[in-house]
Structure formats: C-alpha cells, structure tokens
Amino acid sequence: HSPYTLSLHDALPIYQFWPAYIRHLALANICIMVFLANMYTAGITTGFGALAMEFHVDNAQLVDAISYPVLALGAGNVIWTPTAVCLGKRPTIIAALIVFLTGTIWSIKATTFHSLVASRILACFAGGSIDSLGPAIVSGKSSPVYRISRR
C-alpha cells in the first residue's frame, strides 16, 4: 500500500484504544492532581495559629504564605501551557508533578518561615500546570460523542 495512505489507526489517538478503566484511571489522576494543587495553595489557612507560634510571625506575614503561592499558581498557567505546546502535555505534566513533589517535601522540611513561603511558591508554580492543562487533557481523552462541537 502507498506510504501516503492513512489508516483508521493513523487518524485516532492511541489512547482511544486503551481499555476504559485505564482511561478512567488517567482522568482520576488528573482530578486528584487538580485537587491537591488547589488544596495545597489555600489549605494552609487552617493552620495559621500554629504557624504563627512555630515561626514567631504575625498575621501580616502569614498572609504571604497564601498570596505569593496563589500568584505563583497563576504564573504557572502562563509558563506551563507554552511548555506543553513545545514539549507535549505528558512530559510537561510529569515534570510539573516532580517539581510539585519537590516543593511539598521542601515545605515539610522547612525550618524558617521564608523557607516555607519559598517552598510553597515553587510547589504552587508547578501546580499551575494542571490548572491550565487539566481541562485540555480531559477534553482530549473523552469520547468524541461527548465532546463539544467547535463550530
């Protein structure tokens, strides 16, 4: 057959041939990562009292533990989306997940308030990747029957 002939396998993405449970697990993984990134960003507010005593900081400084990470989450959207266009969604998400894990481990080990804020900024910057790429991944892996028409 001609090298220019396209078959059905050339036209459909490979994940369309995965079993349904594998596709569902991949989507669940994306949803869990979105949850973790957003919870990590704002979930620290419940511990403000303990943080103030642990690091000897006042409420004005504690706000930095939320405001800068939220800014990094938004900046992550701007950086990770073009990265995914250049390198692909899967490698970008894997790299972002490694950076997110590194930031969260760093925040566990942080001994100063500034180290805690810096670790949260790094982790939330990586978490911004899933906020922007998650919907694209979900839409790409869903059944064509359920996709919204682009007309």
Disulfide bonds with the S-S distance in Angstrom:
none
